[in-house]
Amino acid sequence: GAGVSQSPRYKVAKRGQDVALRCDPISGHVSLFWYQQALGQGPEFLTYFQNEAQLDKSGLPSDRFFAERPEGSVSTLKIQRTQQEDSAVYLCASSLGATPYEQYFGPGTRLTVT
Amino acid sequence: AQSVAQPEDQVNVAEGNPLTVKCTYSVSGNPYLFWYVQYPNRGLQFLLKYITGDNLVKGSYGFEAEFNKSQTSFHLKKPSALVSDSALYFCAVRFNTNAGKSTFGDGTTLTVKP
């Protein structure tokens, strides 16, 4: 079946621009996660949804970062006024539930802020 | 705070030899432990997990991992490495007290030489 998809795969933004990254989870997956992965590092947790409820946003690095999942399916990660330090790969994952289920990852969106 | 350490950035083994990729975690509650693999230009894929019960868990592609509570470790192993096992491996931990948040190690690059 279809896996997790993310779009765009690559995004170049000028510093100060707003960007929106989309995630389509596996159908029926209740939980959805966003991670930020810098070069040479492991994924860093950003935020977590259970259906449409955002249960944990402790990893969002600043109030420029905002995520939503209004209908409990597709999710969007928005970054306002992008900065160079926002350059990273943004990963989305979904799972049947929270613990103890494994996560299924999308291919990621590589964001480059110039 | 939960944390994961993968002490080796790189592991090199010859094809047919056993392999071990190490992972240790910080203690805080009952951990759920996961291994994921990332092949070039592909998303992270789930390999195996420890939730409870038998300390030795078996996963995809012949991999296994042993949960050692006293040493707070969850090393990934395979009895006989294949060239196709060459990839980037990530260990992740989640605690039942914080259902959504996973903490990943920085990854270990496994190279299997023919």
HADDOCK unambig.tbl for C-alpha pairs under 7 A between the chains (distance, minus, plus):
assign (segid A and resid 41 and name CA) (segid B and resid 106 and name CA) 4.53 0.50 0.50
assign (segid A and resid 41 and name CA) (segid B and resid 107 and name CA) 6.81 0.50 0.50
assign (segid A and resid 42 and name CA) (segid B and resid 104 and name CA) 5.57 0.50 0.50
assign (segid A and resid 42 and name CA) (segid B and resid 105 and name CA) 5.49 0.50 0.50
assign (segid A and resid 42 and name CA) (segid B and resid 106 and name CA) 4.11 0.50 0.50
assign (segid A and resid 42 and name CA) (segid B and resid 107 and name CA) 5.99 0.50 0.50
assign (segid A and resid 43 and name CA) (segid B and resid 104 and name CA) 6.05 0.50 0.50
assign (segid A and resid 44 and name CA) (segid B and resid 103 and name CA) 6.90 0.50 0.50
assign (segid A and resid 44 and name CA) (segid B and resid 104 and name CA) 6.97 0.50 0.50
assign (segid A and resid 45 and name CA) (segid B and resid 101 and name CA) 6.48 0.50 0.50
assign (segid A and resid 45 and name CA) (segid B and resid 102 and name CA) 6.57 0.50 0.50
assign (segid A and resid 45 and name CA) (segid B and resid 103 and name CA) 6.88 0.50 0.50
assign (segid A and resid 48 and name CA) (segid B and resid 100 and name CA) 5.95 0.50 0.50
assign (segid A and resid 98 and name CA) (segid B and resid 99 and name CA) 5.59 0.50 0.50
assign (segid A and resid 98 and name CA) (segid B and resid 100 and name CA) 5.52 0.50 0.50
assign (segid A and resid 99 and name CA) (segid B and resid 96 and name CA) 6.71 0.50 0.50
assign (segid A and resid 99 and name CA) (segid B and resid 99 and name CA) 5.41 0.50 0.50
assign (segid A and resid 100 and name CA) (segid B and resid 32 and name CA) 6.84 0.50 0.50
assign (segid A and resid 100 and name CA) (segid B and resid 51 and name CA) 6.62 0.50 0.50
assign (segid A and resid 102 and name CA) (segid B and resid 46 and name CA) 6.77 0.50 0.50
assign (segid A and resid 104 and name CA) (segid B and resid 45 and name CA) 6.75 0.50 0.50
assign (segid A and resid 105 and name CA) (segid B and resid 43 and name CA) 5.93 0.50 0.50
assign (segid A and resid 105 and name CA) (segid B and resid 44 and name CA) 5.69 0.50 0.50
assign (segid A and resid 105 and name CA) (segid B and resid 45 and name CA) 6.87 0.50 0.50
assign (segid A and resid 106 and name CA) (segid B and resid 43 and name CA) 5.74 0.50 0.50
assign (segid A and resid 107 and name CA) (segid B and resid 42 and name CA) 6.01 0.50 0.50
assign (segid A and resid 107 and name CA) (segid B and resid 43 and name CA) 4.45 0.50 0.50
